[in-house]
Amino acid sequence: MSQPEVVLEARNVTKTFPGVVANKDVSLKLYRGEVLALLGENGAGKTTLMNILYGLYHQDAGEMLVRGEPVRISSPSESIRRGIGMVHQHFMLVPVFTVAENIMLGAETVKGLALDLTAVRKRIRELSQQYNLNVDPDAYVKDLSVGQQQRVEIIKALYRKADILILDEPTAVLTPQEADQLFAVIRTLKAQGTSLIFISHKLKEVLAISDRIMVLRRGQVVGETSPKGATERSLAEMMVGRSVLLEVDKGPPHPGAVVLDVRDLCVNDDREQQVVNSVSFEVRAGEIVGVAGVQGNGQTELVEAITGLRHVQSGQVLIGGDDMTNAVPRRVTEAGTAHVPEDRQEDGLVLSYSIADNLVLNTYYRAPFARGVVLDEAKIRENADALVKKFDVRTPSSAVPVGNLSGGNKQKVIIARELSRPVKLVIAAQPTRGVDVGSIEFIHQTIVAERDRGAAVLLISAELDEIMSLADRIAVMYHGQVVAIVPAGQATREDLGLLMAGAAIEATSG
């Protein structure tokens, strides 16, 4: 049996940034029609390597080959021209454009002097049918679900004739059902000769979809295996370099007084459409209430309303018995609330500020970090150095701009800032999105420790496994309403999935 064709190869690739070796002598081969999974902790060098393959960076040493030909990929357009496409974790789509308009951007088809949208629509339908992608070329991107937007990104790469696809955290924002649909698409692509690099922190998915698995740790390749020869536990140990606790270790809750009391809350989105509709629930001291639901069912706006980032149309938010309805964020924070926001880039950090300054964003004006109106830089630095060590933030220095950190290390900075002060309410939205298995273990342990210390915890996550592992009670949101609140011990994945999709409601109402 002949060896399959090597379509992409990296040989001894090294890339350094000031103070950091991102990749060191990394070699890999990608064969035609295979799925190669790339695993590693945040900061292990996965994204740097993919950015070299995609022409966003250039290696300092080593060699890249495409279909056996040595190449220097100087830009994404060069990468696309060589048949390499990349679907980024954060989609590169224009919301107010149609699917067809987004797909042809930068690769316009013209007829005479005019854009030939008819030809583009026809090609999208052909690709959609060929790969079972089910995308409407005339739909506006803003009206599509996250899973549908991801399909648009895949079609965009295929439209440009890519036969090598890099998928960066492709299931980070998908529901379990959408992830299953994506895997069906990946299998179809593979069967038709497309080669895929699949980057993920979800070990169960890696074992289900990949043909080979390669693991990076601190910029170097530490192992290669196959799904048949690996388990979630063995992969986690390869990634982290130690034994990792994959199950959440927590005892029974001991609920106390009500800390967060949400009453008949109604909230509008940015288009002034009501997306939170008469929501009521309580979170008590010493318990974790998880909010499950498909992204876009009002969870984001609910959290923003509770934390003072969005106006409440009607209803009440009480924290510790005090009315916090439409209170400014600083007042909510000073009432003893920690907030881990859904979007760490936009709402959690000031990317140009140092790690040290980000760690005091909500306390910089108080002692010991300020003397009157003067900041105490030494105390701020001392605080940062202690928290960087305690929360295992991987950085050469706390003076580094936080924007230079990997996604998981940025998340650790937010967790460190929010949970290093006495709080009575923790609101954690998507706390482990795009975070590696070692960091997930640490974040989960930290959240459980807050509960056991007596804090009330409101956990919002699109990860059903995370909700079921951490929560003591689970509230399911669908179309802006809490349709059920169930004890975690009585919840099954199937029942929660039905509630999240609205099927259980339709069945009972019919």
Helices and strands as residue ranges (DSSP letters): E 6-17, E 20-31, E 35-40, H 46-53, E 61-66, E 69-71, H 76-81, E 84-87, H 99-104, E 110-111, E 114-115, H 117-130, G 141-143, H 146-159, E 164-168, H 176-191, E 195-199, H 203-209, E 212-217, E 220-225, G 227-229, H 232-240, E 258-268, E 274-284, E 288-292, H 299-306, E 312-319, E 322-323, H 329-334, E 337-340, I 344-348, H 355-358, E 370-371, E 374-375, H 377-390, G 402-404, H 407-419, E 425-429, H 437-453, E 456-460, H 464-470, E 473-478, E 481-487, G 488-490, H 493-501, H 503-509
